[in-house]
Amino acid sequence: MADEASQGLKSLDTALGVLDFLSRQDGAMTLSDIARGCGMPLSKTHRYLASFVLAGLVKQEGRSGRYDLGAAAMRIGLAALARHDFVNTAADGLSDLAAETGMTVLLAVWANEGATVVRWQRGLSPTVTSIGLGTTLPLLTSATGRIFLAYAPRPATQKARETELRRAVRNPAFLPDAVPSNKGLEALAASIRRAGYASVDGRFIPGLVAAAAPILDWQEEVQAAVTLVGVDPAAVRPDAAQVACLMRYCQKLSLASSVGTGRADAD
């Protein structure tokens, strides 16, 4: 009986693996491509797909015979999205992230036309800063804000972008590591997406450094940003263990797969 139960679970795992493979593709695929991608014989793959078609989880296109996710899979995905609470899910692990990195951790969302801190967890060595719950961080000169610059829909950040860009044009020292123009901001955003995270050094807040990464929804748009704040510049470099911890944390909580690997251009 135990063996039968075990075989049943393995069969379910295999079936779910086929669905997961389809969900990670860009479009419909042939039976042979699916079998090859899943490392399964054609006949076995076909049996799974036939069952999925009957359940509505997979659809088969008429002329080409290619397979793609069906309406039932869409309903399940939309239901999961509707029930996903990015903020509270991310907040649950902030204390562990602070303990692992030794840095203060912030969780921010885009609200009140700015990157607003909604959760705060002090690190092992408390960082002296005026940032607290409800603080709205600048778009262009904070690591948190830059995550929204790179990953948020443009209309959401447009007002803050225009206001801060005008300030940077008047005073180039306001934005020392980017060209104060729309083209310069696009280049900055693209570099953040390639890296998968944003960082700022002590030029922006004297004595403090920060690194931030996005929690992305299924459209690869930011729902929240997690930020590490500390005093050691080495902690926010690309090869820092703290940055690796941050990116793993955000990747685990994201519905998109690009966190931690970077992406080219989303614009």
N, C-alpha and C positions, 0 to 999 in steps of 0.2 A: 504493500500500500504506500509506504514511504517512497519507494522508487517511482511509482506512478505519479505521485504528487510532485516529485522532483522533476520528472520528465515534463509534466504539464507546465510547470513554472519556466522551465527552459524554453519550451515552445512559445510561451507568452513573451519571454524576453526577446526571442528571435523575431517574433511578429512586431513587437514595439520597435525593435531595431530597424526594421524595414520602413516603418512610418517615420522614424526619426531621420533616417537617411533621406527620404523624400522631402522632409521639411527643410533640410539644409541645402536643397538644390535651387537653382534659379528658375526652373520651369519643368514642364513635362519631360519624361524620359522613356526610353524603350525598355522592354523587358530585359533584354540582354545587358543594357547599361546598369539597370538596377541590380540584377544578379551579380554582375561584376563588382559593383560598388559595395554590395553587402557580403561578398565572398560566399555566395550560395549557388547551388545548381539551379539551372533554369526552371526545371519542373517544380522544385520546392518553392522558388520565388513566385512562380505563377499561381500556385495554390494559395499562398498568403494574399496575393493581390486580388485574386478572385473573391476571397472572403471579404476583403476590405471594400471591394466594389459593391458587394451585396449590402454591406453595412452603411454605405455612403461615405466611408472614410477616404476612399480613393475613387477617382473617376477615370474612365478610359476614353480617350478621344477617338472619334469615329474612324476617319480615314487613316490616320497615322498609327492608331493603336497604342499611342504613348499613354503613360500613366501619370497622374498628378493627384494632389490632395483634393478631396471632395468636400461637399457642403457640410457633412457631419464633422469633419476635421476643423472646418472653419468655425462652426458653432462652438466646439470645445475650446478652440483657441480664443475666441472672443469672450467666452464666459470666464476663462482664466484671466484674461487681461482686465476685465471689469472688476474682478475680485482682488487684483494684485495691489497691495498697498506698499508703494516704494518707500515712503518715509518711515513708517513703523518697522518694516522689515529691515531696512538699513540701520535704523537706530538700535535695534536689538544687539548688534554686534560691535557697537562703537567702543564699549569698555574693553573688549578683547583686543581690538585693533590698537587702542591706546596703550594697553599693556605690552603688546607685541612690539610696537615701534618705539615706545617710550616718549611719544609726542602727544601734544594736545590734538584732539580730533573734532572737527566741525562737520555738521551736516547742514546743507543749505538747499533751498528750492528757490525758483524764480517767483517772486511775489512783490507787490508794491513797486513794480518797475525796477527791481534790482535783485541781486543774489542775497537772499535773506537767511540768516542763521536760525535754524529751528531746533537743533540739538547741539549739545556741547559736552565733551568729555575730556577732563584734564588728564594729562599724561603723568608719568612717574615723577618727572621734574616739572612742576607747574610753571607755565610760561606767563610772564607778566605782560598783559595786553588789555586794551580797553574793549576788545571784541567780546560780545556776549550774545545771549539769546535776543533775537529781534534785530541785531545789527544788520544793516544793508551794506554789502561790500561793493566796491566799484567794479565795473565791468572790465576795464582795460588794465588796471594796475593791481589787481588781486589775482591769486591763483584760482580762487573760487570763481570769480567773475569771468575769467578767461575760459573756463570750461563752458560757461553758457555762451560766450562769444563763439566758440568753436562748434558746439553741439546743439544749441537751441535754435528753433525756427527764427529766421531773421526778423519777422515782424514783432516778435515778443521783445527783442532787445534793441529795436531800432531807436527808440527815444533815448535810452541811456547811451547808446553808441554815438548818436549825433552830438549829444551834450558833452560827453567826455572827449570826443574827437575835436570839437571846437576848442576845448581847453588845451588839448595837446598841440594844436596848430599854433595857438597863441604862445604857449610855453613848452617847447620841445623837451625840456628837462622832465616834464610830467610823464613822458613815455620814452624812457631812455633806450629801450631795446627794440623799438619798432618804428617804422616810418609813419608819421602822423598823417595818414591819408587812407581813403577807403581801400586802395590797392594794398597799402601796407598792412592794414588790419586783416585783409583776406589772406595775405602771406603768413601773418602771425597765426590765424586760425588754422590754416592748412598745416603749419608746422606742429601745432598742438595735436591735431588729429593723427598726424603721422606718428608722433611719440606716444599718443594714448593718454597723456597727462600734461598738466601745466604746472609751472613753478615760477616763483619770484624770489629774488634775493633781498638783501638788506637795503637796497636802494629805494625800495618802496615803503617799507616800514622798518626804520632803523633798528637793528639788533635782532630782527625776526626773519625767518625764511618760511616758505610754505610750498606744499605740493598738493595738487588736487586732481581728482579723476572723476569721470562721469558714471552715473548709473543710468543706462540707456534703456529705452523701451524698444518694442519690436520694430519701430521705424527708425531706430538708431538716433533718436532724439533724446536729449538729457531730461530726466525727470528729477534728479537730485545730484548734488555734487558732494563728495566726501573730501575733506581737506585735512592734511597734517600740518601742524604749526609747531615750529621749534626755533632753536637758536644756532644750530650747527649747519653751516652751508653744505657740508658733505652729505647730510641726510636727504637732500632733495636733488642730488645729482642722478643722472640716468641709471647708473650702476649701483645705486644705494639700495641696501636691503629694505629700508623703510618704504621706498618707492615701489619695490617689488611686492611688498605686503599690501600696500594700498591698491595696486592695480589688480592683484588677485581678489581682494575683497570686493571691489566694484564689478569685476568680471563675473564673479559668482552671483551677484545680485541683479545683473543686467539681463534683459530679455534678448538683447542683441549680442552678437559674438565678437564685435570688433574691439572691445575694451582690452587693453593689455597688448594688443597686436598692432594698434594704430590702423588708420585707414587713409586712403589717399585724399580725395576731395569729395565732400558730400554736397557741395553747392552745384 
